[in-house]
Amino acid sequence: MAKLMNVEAAIAALDGGGIVAVPTDTVYGLAAELGQPAAVATLFTMKHRPTFVPIPVLVDSVEQIRFLGVEWPEAAQRLADSFWPGALTIIIPVAHELAAMLGGERDTAGFRIPDDDDLRRMMAVLGPFAVTSANEHGEKPCYSAYEVLQRFASREELSGAIDGGERSGDVSSVVDLSVTPYQVLRVGAISREQLIRVLNG
C-alpha cells in the first residue's frame, strides 16, 4: 500500500519507473518521469483516462522543453516570461513520438512550469514529468496527499505521495499556440484578458 514519502524517496521511485502523487500549485497530480514510457502509459490505466485526452508535461525550465527537441515559439516565451512559474499550460507542436506517448489526436503537447519548489527540484534532477490530476477520469481532483492515498488505496501502481499540505484547486489556464490564430481553451487562474494582453503585445 502506498505511503507518504519525502522528496528523495519520490525521486528514487520515479527514476525506477514508479508513479508518485505530487503537490502542484493547483491540485495533487500523479507524476511519471517522461523518460519512462511504460510509467506514462500507466497513468492512463490508473485513472481510466481515454488515450485521446493528452497528459500535460511539467518542466523546471524552458531549457528542458528545448532539450526534448521542441521548437519554442516567441509567443510562448512571452507567456512564459509573464506567467511562469504558474498556472498556465501552453500547447505547442511536438514530434509525433512524444505526442503519441502523451495521448491525444494531434502532434502537440501542453507544457507548464509549476509554482512549487519541491516539484521543480525533482524535475531539475530527473527531467520533465508527465503529470495528470490525481483522480479517476471525470471525478473531482484531490487537494491533499491523504485524499490521494485514500482514493488510490487499492492501486499497487502508486509508489507513494508527497505531503505538501492542502492545495488551492485553481485550475491552470490553457492556451493553444499550435493553431493560427491562437486559442484560449480554458480560463483558470489567469484571465483571458491577461493572456490576450501579453500575446497581442
Summary of the structure (lengths in Angstrom):
residues: 201
radius of gyration: 15.8
end to end distance: 50.7
largest distance: 50.7
contacts: 663
relative contact order: 0.25
helix: 34%
strand: 21%
